[in-house]
Structures are given as structure tokens and as C-alpha cells.
Amino acid sequence: MLLMAFDSTQQALRAEMLLDYADIENDMCPTPKEITAGCALSLEFQEADLLEVKRIIKEERVDIHGLYSKEDGHYVNLEL
């Protein structure tokens, strides 16, 4: 699973709606304490959907804090 963190609740809810509309399975979850973001909400989604998620956030101009994968118990920021 990958994680998308946000700086605002509005952007988190917007991203959730856009991913739902695109039939991309996602789960809203609390932002891990390890990730410093302005919003307490994050979205988890399957790694297989990464390219489509990137396309959506770019085309729809969704403001995100970052995309993360969890490796060895730590979150690593993925390059957009």
C-alpha cells in the first residue's frame, strides 16, 4: 500500500472523491505521526494504481503533501 498525505482536509476529501470516481480503491486513514503534514487525513491506495493516481492529481491539480511508501517500518517520500 502507498499513502498520499495532504496539507488540507479539503484536498484530502477531493482526492478521495476523484479516486472513487476513477474506480481506484482507496481508504481514508489518519496521517502517520512520522509524516508532518497540515492535515490529519491521508489516503491509502494500491501500488499498482500509482501511475493513474499521479495522472489524476496532476490533471485535477490536487494539492498534496506527498506520496509515501512504507519500507522497513519507515515512510519514504516518493518522487512525483
C-alpha positions as YAML, in Angstrom:
chain: A
units: angstrom
residues:
- id: 1
  name: MET
  ca: [0.00, 0.00, 0.00]
- id: 2
  name: LEU
  ca: [1.06, 3.57, -0.71]
- id: 3
  name: LEU
  ca: [0.00, 6.66, 1.20]
- id: 4
  name: MET
  ca: [-0.94, 10.13, -0.04]
- id: 5
  name: ALA
  ca: [-0.72, 12.90, 2.58]
- id: 6
  name: PHE
  ca: [-2.29, 16.36, 2.35]
- id: 7
  name: ASP
  ca: [-1.95, 19.84, 3.81]
- id: 8
  name: SER
  ca: [-5.72, 20.42, 3.92]
- id: 9
  name: THR
  ca: [-8.80, 18.36, 4.65]
- id: 10
  name: GLN
  ca: [-10.50, 19.85, 1.59]
- id: 11
  name: GLN
  ca: [-7.82, 18.41, -0.72]
- id: 12
  name: ALA
  ca: [-7.96, 15.02, 1.04]
- id: 13
  name: LEU
  ca: [-11.72, 14.79, 0.52]
- id: 14
  name: ARG
  ca: [-11.40, 15.99, -3.07]
- id: 15
  name: ALA
  ca: [-8.74, 13.38, -3.85]
- id: 16
  name: GLU
  ca: [-10.88, 10.65, -2.28]
- id: 17
  name: MET
  ca: [-13.81, 11.68, -4.49]
- id: 18
  name: LEU
  ca: [-11.63, 11.73, -7.64]
- id: 19
  name: LEU
  ca: [-10.13, 8.31, -6.92]
- id: 20
  name: ASP
  ca: [-13.58, 6.87, -6.18]
- id: 21
  name: TYR
  ca: [-14.85, 8.31, -9.47]
- id: 22
  name: ALA
  ca: [-11.93, 6.63, -11.28]
- id: 23
  name: ASP
  ca: [-12.74, 3.30, -9.54]
- id: 24
  name: ILE
  ca: [-9.41, 3.30, -7.70]
- id: 25
  name: GLU
  ca: [-9.74, 1.52, -4.38]
- id: 26
  name: ASN
  ca: [-8.62, 3.78, -1.54]
- id: 27
  name: ASP
  ca: [-9.02, 4.10, 2.21]
- id: 28
  name: MET
  ca: [-9.06, 7.28, 4.27]
- id: 29
  name: CYS
  ca: [-6.81, 6.92, 7.31]
- id: 30
  name: PRO
  ca: [-5.08, 9.10, 9.91]
- id: 31
  name: THR
  ca: [-1.82, 10.63, 8.73]
- id: 32
  name: PRO
  ca: [1.02, 8.78, 10.49]
- id: 33
  name: LYS
  ca: [2.83, 10.85, 13.11]
- id: 34
  name: GLU
  ca: [6.08, 10.18, 11.25]
- id: 35
  name: ILE
  ca: [4.78, 12.31, 8.35]
- id: 36
  name: THR
  ca: [4.50, 16.00, 9.16]
- id: 37
  name: ALA
  ca: [1.55, 17.30, 7.13]
- id: 38
  name: GLY
  ca: [-1.02, 20.01, 7.66]
- id: 39
  name: CYS
  ca: [-3.91, 17.56, 7.54]
- id: 40
  name: ALA
  ca: [-4.72, 14.65, 9.84]
- id: 41
  name: LEU
  ca: [-6.18, 12.65, 6.93]
- id: 42
  name: SER
  ca: [-4.34, 10.57, 4.34]
- id: 43
  name: LEU
  ca: [-5.38, 8.15, 1.62]
- id: 44
  name: GLU
  ca: [-4.02, 4.65, 1.18]
- id: 45
  name: PHE
  ca: [-4.11, 3.00, -2.23]
- id: 46
  name: GLN
  ca: [-2.56, 0.06, -4.06]
- id: 47
  name: GLU
  ca: [0.90, 0.49, -5.56]
- id: 48
  name: ALA
  ca: [-0.45, -0.89, -8.85]
- id: 49
  name: ASP
  ca: [-2.57, 2.29, -9.16]
- id: 50
  name: LEU
  ca: [0.36, 4.71, -8.69]
- id: 51
  name: LEU
  ca: [0.62, 5.90, -12.31]
- id: 52
  name: GLU
  ca: [-3.13, 6.53, -12.54]
- id: 53
  name: VAL
  ca: [-3.16, 8.32, -9.17]
- id: 54
  name: LYS
  ca: [-0.27, 10.54, -10.28]
- id: 55
  name: ARG
  ca: [-2.11, 11.34, -13.51]
- id: 56
  name: ILE
  ca: [-5.29, 12.29, -11.65]
- id: 57
  name: ILE
  ca: [-3.61, 14.51, -9.07]
- id: 58
  name: LYS
  ca: [-1.65, 16.28, -11.81]
- id: 59
  name: GLU
  ca: [-4.57, 16.76, -14.23]
- id: 60
  name: GLU
  ca: [-7.01, 17.78, -11.48]
- id: 61
  name: ARG
  ca: [-4.41, 19.95, -9.72]
- id: 62
  name: VAL
  ca: [-4.87, 18.29, -6.35]
- id: 63
  name: ASP
  ca: [-2.50, 19.80, -3.78]
- id: 64
  name: ILE
  ca: [-0.79, 17.02, -1.87]
- id: 65
  name: HIS
  ca: [1.90, 16.98, 0.77]
- id: 66
  name: GLY
  ca: [3.50, 13.87, -0.70]
- id: 67
  name: LEU
  ca: [3.27, 10.25, -1.75]
- id: 68
  name: TYR
  ca: [4.86, 7.68, 0.54]
- id: 69
  name: SER
  ca: [5.71, 4.00, 0.64]
- id: 70
  name: LYS
  ca: [6.48, 2.15, 3.85]
- id: 71
  name: GLU
  ca: [9.86, 0.46, 3.83]
- id: 72
  name: ASP
  ca: [11.39, -1.27, 6.84]
- id: 73
  name: GLY
  ca: [8.79, 0.35, 9.11]
- id: 74
  name: HIS
  ca: [9.52, 3.90, 7.89]
- id: 75
  name: TYR
  ca: [7.74, 6.08, 5.36]
- id: 76
  name: VAL
  ca: [9.78, 7.08, 2.31]
- id: 77
  name: ASN
  ca: [8.70, 10.04, 0.16]
- id: 78
  name: LEU
  ca: [8.25, 9.04, -3.49]
- id: 79
  name: GLU
  ca: [9.20, 11.47, -6.22]
- id: 80
  name: LEU
  ca: [6.28, 12.91, -8.15]
...
